[in-house]
Amino acid sequence: MSPFFDKDPFWEMMNRPAKVRACDCPGCARMGEFRAPKSRDQLTDYYYFCLAHVREYNDTWDYFAGMSEAEIEAHIRNATVWERPTWPLGDWQKREQSLRDNLERDFFGEGDSFEAKNQAPPMPNGERDALIILELTPPVDLTAIKAQYRVLVKRHHPDANNGSLDAEEKFKIITQAYATLRKLYGDEGP
């Protein structure tokens, strides 16, 4: 066997003598089993105390000693975000708008915008009103107009509503809107 594997590191570690520390409090002969940070600036450097002295040290130790109220508040606020940088929301909104503007410029070209590209073409008021009456939004085709007309006629026909005058009036308005859209979309058939 090689000399590297002659000794088992686990057993060496287990057979190693334990380090025994004396309490760091002057005049104390007990073991220093409990650690306490030396200062706010040296949180990884420790004193080792016995139980009685670590309790006494913890009762008197103040992490914020020597700091003003403003410094304490700043430290607490910084600790709530894990000492990471943060930005006000307003700044993010400006950055987001800048990103959107750049994306629109790159995607749609200079001077154009997403809203301008998706804006519906101008239409006559009669067509717009007829589409609103039939509860449609452009762009539509004649097939969609006919299907929606059938749905509304069944719902508002006076015979289906026990001869209601309101239903009859709504039926007339729907029929007139349908006639208008048929003319505009080029359907002269029945």
MOPE-V388287 format. One record per backbone hydrogen bond with DSSP energy under -0.5 kcal/mol. CO is the residue of the C=O (numbers start at 1). NH is the residue of the N-H. Records with the same first field share a line. If there is no record, write none. Layout:
CO = NH  NH
This chain:
2 = 5
3 = 6
7 = 9
8 = 12
9 = 13
10 = 14
11 = 15
12 = 16
13 = 16
19 = 21
21 = 32
25 = 28
30 = 23
31 = 33
34 = 49
36 = 47
42 = 38  39  45
45 = 38
47 = 36  49
48 = 24
49 = 34
50 = 54
51 = 55
52 = 56
53 = 57
54 = 58
55 = 59
56 = 60
57 = 61
61 = 63
62 = 65
64 = 67
68 = 72
69 = 73
70 = 74
71 = 75
72 = 76
73 = 77
74 = 78
75 = 79
76 = 80
77 = 81
78 = 81  83
79 = 82
81 = 84
88 = 91  92
89 = 93
90 = 94
91 = 95
92 = 96
93 = 97
94 = 98
95 = 99
96 = 100
97 = 101
98 = 102
99 = 103
100 = 104
101 = 105
102 = 106
103 = 107
104 = 108  109
105 = 109
109 = 112
113 = 117
114 = 118
115 = 119
116 = 119
124 = 128
125 = 129
126 = 130
127 = 131
128 = 132
129 = 133
130 = 134
131 = 136
132 = 135
141 = 145
142 = 146
143 = 147
144 = 148
145 = 149
146 = 150
147 = 151
148 = 152
149 = 153
150 = 154
151 = 155
152 = 156
153 = 157
157 = 160  161
158 = 161  163  164
159 = 162
161 = 164
164 = 168
165 = 169
166 = 170
167 = 171
168 = 172
169 = 173
170 = 174
171 = 175
172 = 176
173 = 177
174 = 178
175 = 179
176 = 180
177 = 181
178 = 182
179 = 183
180 = 184
181 = 185
182 = 187
183 = 186
186 = 188
